[in-house]
Amino acid sequence: MSGAKPGGVPRRKALWMPGTLNSLRSYPARIRLVIGRAVEVAQWGETDLRAKPMKGALRDVMEIAVDGDRVTYRAAYYVAKAETGPVIVLEKSNRGASTPTHVVERIARRLARTKEIEHG
């Protein structure tokens, strides 16, 4: 986990898809800190050690998974290709050992729309 600069303002803004930030706020404090740190590291242009690329068509999306008490908490984000483009948090989930199919489908739709906007 490198690249986080103490003090100062990150290079990139963080944008949250509707509902993601409010839902994340309901997660336990430790989970919020880990996911928030991963997003912050992405804002600095680095990748947190816990963040892994999703598979297939979603390989541009990074997912952070954090085990809680009997639940795995997840957040998926996309880093815009422009050097100063935003980090866009596409989705969050707190179910099961893997990302549910309906969540993966929602991430794919949101990623497609984000790329449309990104490419003008």
matplotlib code that plots the C-alpha trace (Angstrom):
import matplotlib.pyplot as plt

x = [0.0, 2.1, 1.5, -0.6, 0.8, 0.4, -1.4, -2.3, -5.1, -5.3, -4.9, -8.2, -11.7, -13.9, -17.3, -19.9, -22.7, -26.2, -26.7, -23.1, -21.8, -24.8, -24.7, -21.0, -21.7, -23.8, -20.8, -18.8, -16.1, -13.2, -14.7, -15.3, -11.7, -10.3, -12.5, -12.1, -8.3, -8.4, -10.4, -8.0, -4.9, -6.6, -7.1, -3.3, -2.8, -1.8, -3.5, -4.2, -2.8, -6.3, -7.8, -7.9, -9.2, -12.5, -12.5, -13.5, -15.3, -15.0, -11.2, -11.0, -12.9, -11.0, -12.8, -11.9, -13.3, -13.0, -14.1, -16.4, -18.3, -19.9, -20.2, -17.8, -18.1, -17.1, -16.7, -16.0, -14.4, -13.2, -10.3, -10.8, -8.2, -7.4, -4.5, -6.6, -9.9, -12.0, -12.1, -15.7, -17.2, -19.6, -21.1, -20.9, -22.2, -22.2, -23.3, -21.7, -18.3, -18.5, -20.0, -23.7, -24.7, -27.2, -24.4, -22.0, -24.6, -25.2, -21.4, -21.3, -24.1, -22.6, -19.1, -20.5, -22.3, -19.2, -17.0, -19.6, -19.4, -15.6, -15.1, -17.5]
y = [0.0, 2.8, 6.2, 7.8, 11.2, 12.6, 15.9, 17.6, 16.8, 13.6, 14.0, 12.4, 13.0, 10.1, 9.9, 7.5, 6.0, 6.5, 4.6, 3.4, 6.0, 5.9, 2.1, 2.1, 4.3, 1.5, -0.9, -1.6, 1.0, -1.3, -2.2, 1.4, 2.2, -0.5, 0.3, 4.0, 3.5, 1.5, 4.3, 6.9, 5.0, 4.9, 8.6, 8.9, 6.8, 3.6, 0.3, -0.9, -4.3, -5.6, -4.4, -7.0, -6.6, -8.3, -10.9, -10.9, -7.8, -6.2, -6.4, -2.6, -2.6, -3.1, -4.9, -4.8, -7.6, -7.4, -10.3, -9.3, -11.3, -14.1, -11.6, -10.4, -6.7, -5.6, -2.4, -2.1, 1.0, 2.2, 4.5, 6.9, 6.6, 10.3, 11.0, 13.4, 11.6, 10.5, 7.2, 6.1, 3.8, 1.7, -0.7, -2.2, -5.5, -7.5, -10.9, -14.3, -15.5, -14.2, -11.2, -12.0, -12.2, -9.3, -7.1, -8.0, -7.1, -3.8, -3.1, -3.9, -1.5, 1.2, 0.7, 0.8, 4.1, 5.5, 4.6, 6.3, 9.5, 9.2, 8.9, 11.7]
z = [0.0, -1.2, -2.8, -0.2, 0.5, 4.0, 4.0, 0.7, -1.6, -3.7, -7.5, -8.2, -6.9, -5.6, -7.1, -5.6, -7.6, -6.1, -2.8, -2.5, 0.0, 2.3, 2.3, 3.0, 6.0, 7.5, 7.4, 10.6, 11.3, 10.6, 7.2, 6.3, 7.1, 4.9, 1.9, 2.4, 2.5, -0.8, -2.5, -1.1, -2.4, -5.8, -5.6, -5.3, -8.5, -6.7, -6.0, -2.5, -1.7, -0.9, -4.3, -7.0, -10.6, -11.4, -14.2, -17.8, -19.2, -15.8, -15.6, -15.5, -12.2, -8.9, -6.1, -2.4, -0.2, 3.5, 5.8, 8.7, 11.2, 9.0, 6.1, 3.4, 2.6, -0.9, -2.9, -6.6, -8.2, -11.5, -12.1, -15.0, -17.7, -17.7, -15.4, -13.2, -13.8, -10.9, -9.0, -9.4, -6.7, -8.8, -6.2, -2.7, -1.5, 1.8, 0.8, 0.5, -0.4, -4.0, -5.6, -6.4, -10.1, -9.9, -8.4, -11.1, -13.7, -12.1, -12.0, -15.7, -16.5, -14.4, -16.0, -19.5, -18.7, -17.0, -20.1, -22.4, -20.4, -20.2, -24.0, -24.7]

ax = plt.figure().add_subplot(projection="3d")
ax.plot(x, y, z, "-o")
ax.set_aspect("equal")
plt.show()
